[in-house]
C-alpha cells in the first residue's frame, strides 16, 4: 500500500452496450487507485493526481472524490477529517469509461473506511447512485462484471450476470476528443416512436439472455439500438461509420459506443489486435488520433485495503 492508510482501486466501466441504454454496465480491467495519507483537520485536503486528468483534477474543492466523500460523511452525520490524497489515474476523462463513477465510488468508500462499523456494499450502493444520478456505471464499478440495474419506487435493483469466457476481450478505442455527458444527453430526442422502442427492447432482452446463456454469436445483432447511438455518433469524428466497419472485422462479436462516447467498445474473440487496429484506423481516417486498450472483464469491482476505525 506504499505506506497509505487506505488504498482504493476502482475499475473503469462501459455503459449501455448499445441496446441496454441506462441499464446495462460492465466493469473493465483498467483502474484508478486512490491512496489516503496523513489525516488532517476537517476540510483540509492536499491532492496529487498522477496520470489522466492531472492538469484539471488537483483542486480539492472541485474534485468529485472529495465532494462524494463529504456527501457521504454528511449523510451519516460524521465529522469528516481532512487528508492527503494521491490519485493514480488510468481511466480517461470524458471518454465514456466511467471516470466520474470511479470518483464517486472512491469518495464514498473512503468515508466508509472511517465509520466505526463500515456498511456493506448493499447499503452503500443507493447512496452512490443518488450522488451519481444513475446506476448503470456505478453499480458495475462496485460489484464488477456485467450488471443490469434500475431504480424504481425509491429502490435500487440489480442483477450481476455470469462472467464471459477467458478468450473474449473488450477492446476499447479512445479518440483524442471529448464528449461532455451533458452534450450527449442533449443530443437525444425527447420522444421516440413505438417502433424504435420495441426494436431496442427486443435487442436488450436478447443481449441479456445471450450473455447469460453464452450465445456470443448474438451480440452483434443484440447490441444494436435506435434510442441513443445514432444521435451520439454525430458528436465525434468517425462516429457515424465506425460501428458498422468494426462489426465486419473477423473475430468481432459486436460493437457499441461506450457510455455516452466518444470511446467505442468492441468484443473480440481470440486475437483482438485486428479489431483494435480497425477501430483506430477509422478514427485516423477522420482526422482524429486515438489509442486502444485490450481489456478483460473485471469481476471484483472496487477493492479497499486498510481503514481508519
C-alpha positions, 0 to 999 in steps of 0.5 A, spaced: 500 500 500 506 504 499 505 506 506 497 509 505 492 508 510 487 506 505 488 504 498 482 504 493 482 501 486 476 502 482 475 499 475 473 503 469 466 501 466 462 501 459 455 503 459 449 501 455 452 496 450 448 499 445 441 496 446 441 496 454 441 504 454 441 506 462 441 499 464 446 495 462 454 496 465 460 492 465 466 493 469 473 493 465 480 491 467 483 498 467 483 502 474 484 508 478 487 507 485 486 512 490 491 512 496 489 516 503 495 519 507 496 523 513 489 525 516 488 532 517 483 537 520 476 537 517 476 540 510 483 540 509 485 536 503 492 536 499 491 532 492 496 529 487 493 526 481 498 522 477 496 520 470 489 522 466 486 528 468 492 531 472 492 538 469 484 539 471 483 534 477 488 537 483 483 542 486 480 539 492 474 543 492 472 541 485 474 534 485 468 529 485 472 524 490 472 529 495 465 532 494 462 524 494 466 523 500 463 529 504 456 527 501 457 521 504 460 523 511 454 528 511 449 523 510 451 519 516 452 525 520 460 524 521 465 529 522 469 528 516 477 529 517 481 532 512 487 528 508 492 527 503 490 524 497 494 521 491 490 519 485 493 514 480 489 515 474 488 510 468 481 511 466 480 517 461 476 523 462 470 524 458 471 518 454 465 514 456 469 509 461 466 511 467 471 516 470 466 520 474 463 513 477 470 511 479 470 518 483 464 517 486 465 510 488 472 512 491 469 518 495 464 514 498 468 508 500 473 512 503 468 515 508 466 508 509 473 506 511 472 511 517 465 509 520 466 505 526 462 499 523 463 500 515 456 498 511 456 493 506 456 494 499 448 493 499 447 499 503 452 503 500 450 502 493 443 507 493 447 512 496 452 512 490 447 512 485 443 518 488 450 522 488 451 519 481 444 520 478 444 513 475 446 506 476 448 503 470 456 505 471 456 505 478 453 499 480 458 495 475 464 499 478 462 496 485 460 489 484 464 488 477 462 484 471 456 485 467 450 488 471 443 490 469 440 495 474 434 500 475 431 504 480 424 504 481 419 506 487 425 509 491 429 502 490 435 500 487 435 493 483 440 489 480 442 483 477 450 481 476 450 476 470 455 470 469 462 472 467 464 471 459 469 466 457 477 467 458 478 468 450 473 474 449 476 481 450 473 488 450 477 492 446 476 499 447 478 505 442 479 512 445 479 518 440 483 524 442 476 528 443 471 529 448 464 528 449 461 532 455 455 527 458 451 533 458 452 534 450 450 527 449 444 527 453 442 533 449 443 530 443 437 525 444 430 526 442 425 527 447 420 522 444 421 516 440 416 512 436 413 505 438 417 502 433 424 504 435 422 502 442 420 495 441 426 494 436 431 496 442 427 492 447 427 486 443 435 487 442 436 488 450 432 482 452 436 478 447 443 481 449 441 479 456 439 472 455 445 471 450 450 473 455 447 469 460 446 463 456 453 464 452 450 465 445 456 470 443 454 469 436 448 474 438 451 480 440 452 483 434 445 483 432 443 484 440 447 490 441 444 494 436 439 500 438 435 506 435 434 510 442 441 513 443 447 511 438 445 514 432 444 521 435 451 520 439 455 518 433 454 525 430 458 528 436 465 525 434 469 524 428 468 517 425 462 516 429 457 515 424 461 509 420 465 506 425 460 501 428 458 498 422 466 497 419 468 494 426 462 489 426 465 486 419 472 485 422 473 477 423 473 475 430 468 481 432 462 479 436 459 486 436 460 493 437 457 499 441 459 506 443 461 506 450 457 510 455 455 516 452 462 516 447 466 518 444 470 511 446 467 505 442 467 498 445 468 492 441 468 484 443 473 480 440 474 473 440 481 470 440 486 475 437 483 482 438 489 486 435 485 486 428 479 489 431 483 494 435 487 496 429 480 497 425 477 501 430 483 506 430 484 506 423 477 509 422 478 514 427 485 516 423 481 516 417 477 522 420 482 526 422 482 524 429 488 520 433 486 515 438 489 509 442 486 502 444 486 498 450 485 490 450 481 489 456 478 483 460 472 483 464 473 485 471 469 481 476 471 484 483 469 491 482 472 496 487 477 493 492 479 497 499 485 495 503 486 498 510 481 503 514 481 508 519 476 505 525 
